[in-house]
Each structure stands twice: as C-alpha cells, then as structure tokens.
Amino acid sequence: MTGEFELTSEIALEISSAILAGTPLPAFKGTLTFDEAYSVQQNVLGLCAPEGLAGIKAGMTTPTSQSFFGIDNFLLGGICPKTVQASGWAVPYRAGRLIECEVALRVDEEGRPIACAPALELVLLNFARETDLNAANLLAANLGAEFIVLGEFQPWKEEFNTLAISLSHNGASVNSAEAKEALGGPSLSAGLMRSEASARGYDLTPDLIWMTGACGQVVPGERGKFEAYFGALGSVHLEVT
C-alpha cells in the first residue's frame, strides 16, 4: 500500500462505525489501490453485516459515471440485510441522500437472471472531506450504500431487458431511463456482476439480490413521495418524511 494509509482492521472499524452511526466517514490518508479497497470493504461488510449479505450491488455502471471517477470498469458493493425495505417504506429525510432507479435480480449459478423486480436505491456519499471522494475510497466505504427499496419479484422475461423506467417526485417527473443503461441491461449485467463478484471473493449464496446499477439520473432524496414505474415489471414507491 502507498502512503500512510495501512490496510488494517482499525480503518475498517472506523468506516463501519461511521456507517452504522450515520456519521461522516473518517478522513482517508494516503492512496488505496482497488485490490486494497476491496479488502477494506470486505472487512467493513463483516462488521456491518456479520450475519452475511442480502445482496450485491453494482456502481459506476455507465460510461459517464466511470469517466467522472477516472475508471474503466464497474465496481461492486454489498447489501446488508437490515437495509432491505419493501415498496411503500417511509424514511426520515437525510441531507445529502441520493435516489437511484435500479433493476433488482435473482440469478442462477451461471449468472443468468431467474427473477426481476423494480427497485430504488438510497445512496449517501458521507465523506468528511470533499478531497476524499474518489473511486477507491468510495469502494472501501461500500459505494455509499444506505438502503434499497424493492417492488415485487417476477419470473424472468426477456422483455425486461428493454424496460422503460420513469421516476416521479410528488407527481412531477424527475427521471426517465431505460434498463439497458446499466451495464447493457439486466441479462448482461447479471453475468458480468456474478463473474466479478466471484473473482472478488464475495460469498455467492443462492438467494442474493443483485442490484444492477443506476438507470438514468441520480436525484436528490427530498421530502415527499417517489414513485418509479418499470413498465411490465410494475412499480415501486418510497416516502421521504
């Protein structure tokens, strides 16, 4: 590892404690490689979810987001069981929170989708210093994952690859997108994510939820009702109070 930043259980404890308490992340020192950042993340997840993960999420899944962070591949994070909520959930407002429209999957051992659900992800990039916001630090801090809100899973259909997605806030449109914007669509993303997750050492239990990345614009999580429509896949909604 370069610089003064050492890959130890101490930094994982600091990050996980901040995530669990909802406080800003500790100041990052030095520079992490991506391999080191994944190792830190695994320690963080072990502390945040000792019972194991409910799912795996993809981040930086579009050329635009990858270009912004100066990378050329998507990244992975873990979904802790206590962060999974059902459609209709209400959550208190939190400054800085972002909301993403995503497709959620369940996949088989070959990385093929077997079920699909509409989803929203709540993300918080809670860095104490703006200068700490880079891809490796974000990876170590589990990509800012806060909550996911799931609609109903349906058996997989090929038409889900071409879903049109729309998001409204208090009835006003705030995002429109297509499912293929995240890693080329659900079918392709399922295989890509499972292959990368296997290589990175995640525990690939059969019932994992796979969140395939943001579709369209990421919007501020202001107070009010967010409703996302996914065509034939149905809808999912969330109330920020």
C-alpha positions in Angstrom: 0.0 0.0 0.0 1.2 3.5 -0.8 1.4 6.5 1.5 0.5 6.3 5.2 -2.8 4.5 4.8 -2.5 1.0 6.1 -4.9 -1.8 5.4 -5.8 -2.9 8.9 -8.9 -3.9 10.9 -8.7 -0.4 12.6 -9.7 1.5 9.4 -12.4 -1.0 8.6 -13.7 -0.5 12.2 -13.7 3.3 11.8 -15.6 3.1 8.5 -18.1 0.6 9.7 -18.7 2.6 12.9 -19.4 5.7 10.9 -21.8 3.8 8.5 -23.7 2.3 11.4 -23.9 5.5 13.4 -24.8 7.7 10.4 -21.8 10.0 10.9 -19.3 11.2 8.4 -16.6 8.8 7.3 -13.2 9.0 8.8 -10.6 11.1 7.0 -8.7 9.0 4.4 -4.9 9.1 4.4 -2.7 8.0 1.5 -3.9 6.2 -1.5 -5.7 2.8 -1.9 -5.4 0.5 -4.8 -8.6 -1.1 -5.9 -7.5 -4.5 -4.5 -6.8 -2.9 -1.2 -10.1 -1.0 -1.3 -12.0 -4.3 -1.9 -10.2 -5.8 1.1 -11.2 -2.9 3.3 -14.7 -3.2 2.1 -14.9 -6.9 2.9 -13.8 -6.1 6.5 -16.4 -3.3 6.7 -19.2 -5.6 5.5 -18.1 -8.2 8.0 -18.6 -5.7 10.8 -21.8 -4.2 9.4 -23.4 -7.5 8.5 -21.9 -10.3 10.4 -24.9 -12.5 9.5 -23.9 -12.3 5.8 -25.1 -10.2 2.9 -28.6 -9.9 1.5 -27.2 -8.9 -1.9 -24.6 -7.4 -4.1 -24.8 -4.0 -5.9 -23.0 -2.6 -8.9 -21.8 1.0 -9.1 -20.2 3.1 -11.8 -22.2 1.2 -14.4 -22.3 3.8 -17.1 -19.6 5.4 -19.2 -20.5 8.8 -17.8 -20.0 7.7 -14.1 -16.9 5.9 -14.9 -15.4 8.9 -16.7 -16.3 11.1 -13.8 -14.3 8.9 -11.4 -11.5 8.2 -13.9 -12.1 4.4 -14.1 -12.9 2.0 -16.9 -14.9 -0.7 -15.1 -17.9 -1.0 -12.8 -17.4 -1.6 -9.0 -19.2 -3.8 -6.5 -20.5 -3.3 -3.0 -22.5 -5.4 -0.5 -26.2 -5.1 0.6 -26.7 -5.6 4.3 -29.9 -7.4 5.3 -31.2 -4.6 7.6 -31.0 -2.1 4.7 -33.6 -4.0 2.5 -37.1 -2.5 2.6 -40.4 -3.2 0.8 -42.1 -0.8 -1.5 -44.1 1.8 0.4 -41.5 2.2 3.1 -41.2 5.6 4.8 -37.8 7.0 5.8 -36.9 10.3 7.6 -35.2 12.9 5.4 -31.4 13.0 5.5 -29.3 15.7 3.9 -27.2 14.6 1.0 -29.1 11.4 0.2 -29.4 10.4 -3.4 -32.1 8.1 -5.0 -31.4 5.8 -8.0 -33.8 3.8 -10.1 -32.4 0.2 -10.5 -33.4 -3.2 -11.6 -33.0 -5.9 -9.0 -32.3 -9.5 -10.0 -32.0 -13.0 -8.7 -29.7 -15.2 -10.7 -28.8 -18.8 -11.1 -25.3 -20.4 -10.7 -24.4 -19.5 -14.3 -25.2 -15.8 -13.7 -28.5 -15.9 -15.7 -31.5 -14.0 -14.4 -34.3 -16.0 -13.0 -36.4 -13.2 -11.4 -36.6 -9.5 -11.6 -38.0 -6.6 -9.5 -38.3 -2.8 -9.7 -36.1 -1.1 -7.1 -34.9 2.2 -5.7 -31.5 2.6 -4.0 -30.7 5.3 -1.4 -27.1 6.3 -1.5 -25.2 8.6 0.8 -21.7 9.8 0.0 -20.9 10.9 3.5 -17.3 11.9 3.3 -16.0 14.3 5.9 -13.7 15.9 3.3 -14.6 16.5 -0.4 -11.0 15.7 -1.3 -11.6 12.1 -0.1 -14.2 11.4 -2.7 -12.5 9.2 -5.2 -13.4 5.7 -6.6 -11.1 3.7 -4.3 -12.2 5.4 -1.1 -15.8 5.1 -2.2 -15.3 1.4 -2.9 -13.7 0.9 0.6 -16.8 2.6 2.1 -19.2 0.2 0.2 -20.1 2.7 -2.5 -22.2 4.8 -0.2 -25.0 2.1 0.1 -27.7 3.1 2.5 -31.0 1.3 1.7 -32.7 -0.5 -1.1 -36.5 -0.5 -1.6 -37.9 -3.4 -3.6 -41.1 -4.0 -5.5 -42.4 -7.5 -6.3 -40.1 -10.0 -7.9 -41.5 -11.6 -11.1 -40.2 -14.6 -13.1 -37.6 -13.5 -15.6 -38.8 -12.5 -19.1 -36.6 -11.3 -21.9 -38.7 -8.2 -22.3 -37.3 -6.9 -19.0 -34.1 -6.2 -20.9 -35.8 -3.3 -22.7 -37.8 -1.8 -19.9 -38.6 1.9 -20.0 -38.3 3.4 -16.5 -39.7 6.7 -15.1 -39.5 8.3 -11.7 -41.7 11.0 -10.2 -41.4 13.1 -7.1 -44.8 14.3 -5.7 -46.2 13.7 -9.2 -43.6 15.6 -11.2 -41.2 13.7 -13.5 -37.6 13.7 -12.3 -36.0 10.8 -14.3 -36.6 8.7 -17.3 -34.3 6.0 -18.5 -34.0 2.5 -20.0 -32.9 -0.6 -18.2 -30.1 -1.2 -20.7 -28.3 1.9 -19.5 -26.9 0.0 -16.5 -24.2 -2.5 -17.8 -26.1 -3.1 -21.0 -29.3 -4.3 -19.4 -30.3 -7.0 -16.8 -29.2 -10.1 -18.8 -25.8 -8.8 -19.5 -25.3 -7.2 -16.1 -26.2 -10.5 -14.3 -23.4 -12.4 -15.9 -20.9 -9.5 -15.5 -21.7 -8.9 -11.9 -21.6 -12.6 -10.9 -18.3 -13.1 -12.6 -16.7 -10.1 -10.9 -18.2 -10.9 -7.5 -16.8 -14.4 -7.7 -13.3 -13.0 -8.6 -13.5 -10.6 -5.7 -14.4 -13.2 -3.1 -18.0 -12.4 -2.2 -20.0 -15.3 -0.7 -22.4 -16.1 -3.6 -25.3 -17.6 -1.7 -28.3 -18.7 -3.9 -30.8 -16.1 -2.6 -28.8 -13.0 -3.1 -30.4 -9.8 -4.5 -28.4 -8.3 -7.4 -28.8 -4.5 -7.9 -27.6 -3.7 -11.4 -26.8 0.0 -11.1 -28.4 3.4 -11.7 -30.6 3.9 -14.7 -30.8 7.5 -15.8 -30.3 10.5 -13.5 -29.5 10.2 -9.8 -31.8 12.6 -7.9 -31.7 14.3 -4.5 -33.8 12.5 -1.9 -36.0 15.4 -1.0 -39.1 15.1 1.2 -42.2 13.7 -0.5 -43.3 10.6 -2.4 -41.1 9.0 -5.0 -42.8 6.6 -7.5 -40.9 4.6 -10.1 -42.6 2.8 -13.0 -40.9 0.0 -14.8 -43.5 -0.9 -17.5 -44.3 -4.6 -17.5 -42.2 -5.1 -14.3 -44.5 -2.9 -12.2 -43.7 -0.1 -9.8 -42.0 0.7 -6.5 -42.6 3.7 -4.2 -41.0 5.4 -1.3 -41.9 8.2 1.1 -39.3 10.6 2.5 -40.8 12.3 5.6 
